[in-house]
Amino acid sequence: IQKLANQYLKRLLTEKGSDPVSKNYGTGLAALLGTNTEDSTLARQSVTLAVEDCNAQMRGVKNFSALPSDEQFHSAVITDFFQTRTEYFVQILLRNQANQTTAVIVPPNIFRR
């Protein structure tokens, strides 16, 4: 499941359109890198949209059935979203087709409050 978690986080944090071979790879979350946002509702919406986009992309991975079940994506949901005085923290629960789960932590310095 760790390989799947790494693939998921890489896709989530890659800026959509930055891969010259696959323009749809990535999400809009990378656009928040280094930005400051005071609006926690907007920040949460941005993260939610990025996770939904990443989930859709992961479901569309080619040769999905050829992967071992512990590397096959099943689902991902935001399980924790909170803010400190300076940063937002996001935790995502990732589940594979083998029904294993792991927590994926979005690096807290992605966007600041």
Secondary structure by P-SEA (a helix, b strand, c coil): caaaaaaaaaaaaccccccccccccccccccccccccccaaaaaaaaaaaaaaaaaaaaaccccccccccccccccccccccccccbbbbbbbbbccccbbbbbbcccccccc
